[in-house]
Amino acid sequence: MGKFRSHDIYEELTEYNAKYPEPTAEDYATLPKKLGRAPYATYLVCLIEFSERASYYGVKDRLNNFIQLPLPKGGNGAGAPPLGDQQNSGALGLGLQVASAITLLLTFLAYLTPLYGGYISDKKLGRVKTIWYGVWVGAISHIILIIAAIPSVITGGKALAPTIISIITLAFGSGLIKPNLLPLLFDQYEHHRDVVVTDKHGKRVIISREATLERMTLFFYWSVNAGGFLSLATSYAAKRVGFWLAYLIPGILYAIMIPVLMVLVPRLKQEIPSGISILEDSLRVWKYCLSGGWIKRFRKNQFWEYAKPSNIEARGDIQALEAVNKKGKKKISWNDQFVQDVWTTIDACKIFLFFVIYNINDVGIGGIQNSQANSMTTNGVPNDLINNFNPLTIIITIPILDYIIYPILRKYKIEFRPVYRIFTGFIICSFSSVAGAIIQWKVYETSPCGYYATECDIGTGVSPISVWAEVSLYVLAASSECFANTAAYEIAYTRAPDSMKGLVMAIFLFMQSLAAAVSEACTGALIDPYLVWPFVATAIAGFISAFAFLWIYRNLHVVMNNERIEKEAKLKQEYLEMSGNHNAMKTTDSNASPDLEEKVEEIVDQKISMEENRIKAQSEVDGTLIAADFKK
């Protein structure tokens, strides 16, 4: 049976290769490139992402008010204030510190659990089954939260426990869904490489896998943004009607996922779980490197070399190489190249360490920005609506940078290197905190309660300063993300091996969780009359880290240029071999055909340029929208 199946697979591959030949070096140099056709399942997967993100944002953006503020005086008992009043929607009245601690718990778990979701999908369950588990966990979360928002539950003082349970289950549900939808989307594309086809006009063209996946990715992340903007509806629902409606709307949107999945799953192309997790294997390499004497090896720049099987064998530690776990599998299943790839990836991602401070500076500590807006004159505008200016600013800023600013810089030969872009982002974000400190000081100076403005109930209870002044914080912070996050992704993606792109994402997500954990530890400082100082502290930390980053990585462009030269040489080798001129590279360049050499040089330059453009586009998508997700 096994032989018969192997024969079938061989026949299928032979037939596929005959129908869709791989482009040769000459094809790459002469044929036009076109996008492939995305299957209709692509759009249904994007609809699932839209529903999941709309429900997640719709809930998350309302939590600060729900937990921090009490039921408004004269309100309807469901959390909505009376019309024409300066009060904002509220329910539990537990204060800024508790609200910040609980919402930061959601942020921490929401960026930690995707690591487990990706692991369990690759290792055991597969993507579709993992998504199904996440959908049911999330459904339970929404039901519990709707119950917590029922007026009788709020007034009875029993809403806190179900709220916390809902937050935890929401994070785990999101963690199972979030890391698997985009890979599932990619699985639906039929080609695993570039192919040559004949179009309807009878001309041979190359169908570009990278360009097709890029288009699918952009459509996917458009769904993320579209879902995020539906948070506007729940903001006004809480303000006008109450939290039961504000949480019911996300629940209904979430419920769309269930029938869509039922229709979609039988039509999906599903990958069998590989049983291999890059993240797990990378952690095993890391653990092995940390065995006895690691500090000494680290000082001698031999930290990673210690884990390479060739060096283990050279040390005579055959027992370690042959050791097996309880399942009978070798504990050391990696090879030298895998260790080298992990080493390269970790080295490329060291820049993310600076983003712990940056993210704290970017979003503020806990719900401090939302609380600040609560102390300002709203005139009917929900105080928690302002954070929607973050994704809006990103959507506007990136095209301006791509089509106006950067082309002008290139025209005048001004090199705006990634390190400088990150530095610029750090500085702009620090000014966001400076703006927050100034606004908070002015709120204190003009509030009826002076420096105890957060829970003020004298007169209107708010400062006469308009809540729209708060927009400046979000515009500055979002603008900084367009510089800092995209450039950081560009550096890390460029330097990391292709097989480690997922590990880059995992490391970045962990930095987001770490930032939330640090913020959690600082929530005790969120109390009147000291709310100016958290803004001041994060601004100072941001400025210091910006200049420290610039000093440490001032010569990174030299390192990256050397890596680019090595990549070009490797690609040249591959293309010469592809063209049947392997000996040309083994001897001397003069032995190779001059025409072939020139053609290969052209192809290599084109390939490198395409890769850099793809990385840039992917960096903009991942860096800005994940940061916007973190902020919301």
Rosetta blueprint (number, residue, H / E / L):
1 M L
2 G H
3 K H
4 F H
5 R H
6 S H
7 H H
8 D H
9 I H
10 Y H
11 E H
12 E H
13 L H
14 T H
15 E H
16 Y H
17 N H
18 A H
19 K H
20 Y L
21 P L
22 E L
23 P L
24 T L
25 A H
26 E H
27 D H
28 Y H
29 A H
30 T H
31 L L
32 P L
33 K E
34 K E
35 L E
36 G L
37 R L
38 A L
39 P L
40 Y L
41 A H
42 T H
43 Y H
44 L H
45 V H
46 C H
47 L H
48 I H
49 E H
50 F H
51 S H
52 E H
53 R H
54 A H
55 S H
56 Y H
57 Y H
58 G H
59 V H
60 K H
61 D H
62 R H
63 L H
64 N H
65 N H
66 F H
67 I H
68 Q H
69 L L
70 P E
71 L L
72 P L
73 K L
74 G L
75 G L
76 N L
77 G L
78 A L
79 G L
80 A L
81 P L
82 P L
83 L L
84 G L
85 D L
86 Q L
87 Q L
88 N L
89 S L
90 G L
91 A E
92 L E
93 G L
94 L L
95 G H
96 L H
97 Q H
98 V H
99 A H
100 S H
101 A H
102 I H
103 T H
104 L H
105 L H
106 L H
107 T H
108 F H
109 L H
110 A H
111 Y H
112 L H
113 T H
114 P H
115 L H
116 Y H
117 G H
118 G H
119 Y H
120 I H
121 S H
122 D H
123 K H
124 K H
125 L H
126 G L
127 R H
128 V H
129 K H
130 T H
131 I H
132 W H
133 Y H
134 G H
135 V H
136 W H
137 V H
138 G H
139 A H
140 I H
141 S H
142 H H
143 I H
144 I H
145 L H
146 I H
147 I H
148 A H
149 A L
150 I L
151 P H
152 S H
153 V H
154 I H
155 T H
156 G L
157 G L
158 K L
159 A L
160 L H
161 A H
162 P H
163 T H
164 I H
165 I H
166 S H
167 I H
168 I H
169 T H
170 L H
171 A H
172 F H
173 G H
174 S H
175 G H
176 L H
177 I H
178 K H
179 P H
180 N H
181 L H
182 L H
183 P H
184 L H
185 L H
186 F H
187 D H
188 Q L
189 Y L
190 E L
191 H L
192 H L
193 R L
194 D L
195 V E
196 V E
197 V E
198 T E
199 D L
200 K L
201 H L
202 G L
203 K L
204 R E
205 V E
206 I E
207 I E
208 S E
209 R H
210 E H
211 A H
212 T H
213 L H
214 E H
215 R H
216 M H
217 T H
218 L H
219 F H
220 F H
221 Y H
222 W H
223 S H
224 V H
225 N H
226 A H
227 G H
228 G H
229 F H
230 L L
231 S H
232 L H
233 A H
234 T H
235 S H
236 Y H
237 A H
238 A H
239 K H
240 R H
241 V L
242 G L
243 F H
244 W H
245 L H
246 A H
247 Y H
248 L H
249 I H
250 P H
251 G H
252 I H
253 L H
254 Y H
255 A H
256 I L
257 M H
258 I H
259 P H
260 V H
261 L H
262 M H
263 V H
264 L H
265 V H
266 P H
267 R H
268 L L
269 K L
270 Q L
271 E L
272 I L
273 P L
274 S L
275 G L
276 I L
277 S L
278 I H
279 L H
280 E H
281 D H
282 S H
283 L H
284 R H
285 V H
286 W H
287 K H
288 Y H
289 C H
290 L L
291 S L
292 G L
293 G L
294 W H
295 I H
296 K H
297 R H
298 F H
299 R H
300 K L
301 N L
302 Q L
303 F L
304 W L
305 E H
306 Y H
307 A H
308 K L
309 P H
310 S H
311 N H
312 I H
313 E H
314 A H
315 R L
316 G L
317 D L
318 I H
319 Q H
320 A H
321 L H
322 E H
323 A L
324 V E
325 N L
326 K L
327 K L
328 G L
329 K L
330 K E
331 K L
332 I L
333 S L
334 W L
335 N L
336 D H
337 Q H
338 F H
339 V H
340 Q H
341 D H
342 V H
343 W H
344 T H
345 T H
346 I H
347 D H
348 A H
349 C H
350 K H
351 I H
352 F H
353 L H
354 F H
355 F H
356 V H
357 I H
358 Y H
359 N H
360 I H
361 N H
362 D H
363 V H
364 G L
365 I L
366 G L
367 G L
368 I H
369 Q H
370 N H
371 S H
372 Q H
373 A H
374 N H
375 S L
376 M E
377 T E
378 T L
379 N L
380 G L
381 V L
382 P L
383 N H
384 D H
385 L H
386 I H
387 N H
388 N H
389 F H
390 N H
391 P H
392 L H
393 T H
394 I H
395 I H
396 I H
397 T H
398 I H
399 P H
400 I H
401 L H
402 D H
403 Y H
404 I H
405 I H
406 Y H
407 P H
408 I H
409 L H
410 R H
411 K H
412 Y L
413 K L
414 I L
415 E L
416 F L
417 R L
418 P H
419 V H
420 Y H
421 R H
422 I H
423 F H
424 T H
425 G H
426 F H
427 I H
428 I H
429 C H
430 S H
431 F H
432 S H
433 S H
434 V H
435 A H
436 G H
437 A H
438 I H
439 I H
440 Q H
441 W H
442 K H
443 V H
444 Y H
445 E H
446 T H
447 S L
448 P L
449 C L
450 G L
451 Y L
452 Y L
453 A L
454 T L
455 E L
456 C L
457 D L
458 I L
459 G L
460 T L
461 G L
462 V L
463 S E
464 P E
465 I E
466 S E
467 V H
468 W H
469 A H
470 E H
471 V H
472 S H
473 L H
474 Y H
475 V H
476 L H
477 A H
478 A H
479 S H
480 S H
481 E H
482 C H
483 F H
484 A H
485 N H
486 T H
487 A H
488 A H
489 Y H
490 E H
491 I H
492 A H
493 Y H
494 T H
495 R H
496 A L
497 P L
498 D H
499 S H
500 M H
501 K H
502 G H
503 L H
504 V H
505 M H
506 A H
507 I H
508 F H
509 L H
510 F H
511 M H
512 Q H
513 S H
514 L H
515 A H
516 A H
517 A H
518 V H
519 S H
520 E H
521 A H
522 C L
523 T H
524 G H
525 A H
526 L L
527 I L
528 D L
529 P L
530 Y L
531 L L
532 V H
533 W H
534 P H
535 F H
536 V H
537 A H
538 T H
539 A H
540 I H
541 A H
542 G H
543 F H
544 I H
545 S H
546 A H
547 F H
548 A H
549 F H
550 L H
551 W H
552 I H
553 Y L
554 R L
555 N L
556 L H
557 H H
558 V H
559 V H
560 M H
561 N H
562 N H
563 E H
564 R H
565 I H
566 E H
567 K H
568 E H
569 A H
570 K H
571 L H
572 K H
573 Q H
574 E H
575 Y H
576 L H
577 E H
578 M H
579 S L
580 G L
581 N L
582 H H
583 N H
584 A H
585 M H
586 K H
587 T L
588 T L
589 D H
590 S H
591 N H
592 A L
593 S L
594 P H
595 D H
596 L H
597 E H
598 E H
599 K H
600 V H
601 E H
602 E H
603 I H
604 V H
605 D H
606 Q H
607 K H
608 I H
609 S H
610 M H
611 E H
612 E H
613 N H
614 R H
615 I H
616 K H
617 A H
618 Q H
619 S H
620 E H
621 V H
622 D H
623 G H
624 T H
625 L H
626 I H
627 A H
628 A H
629 D H
630 F H
631 K H
632 K L
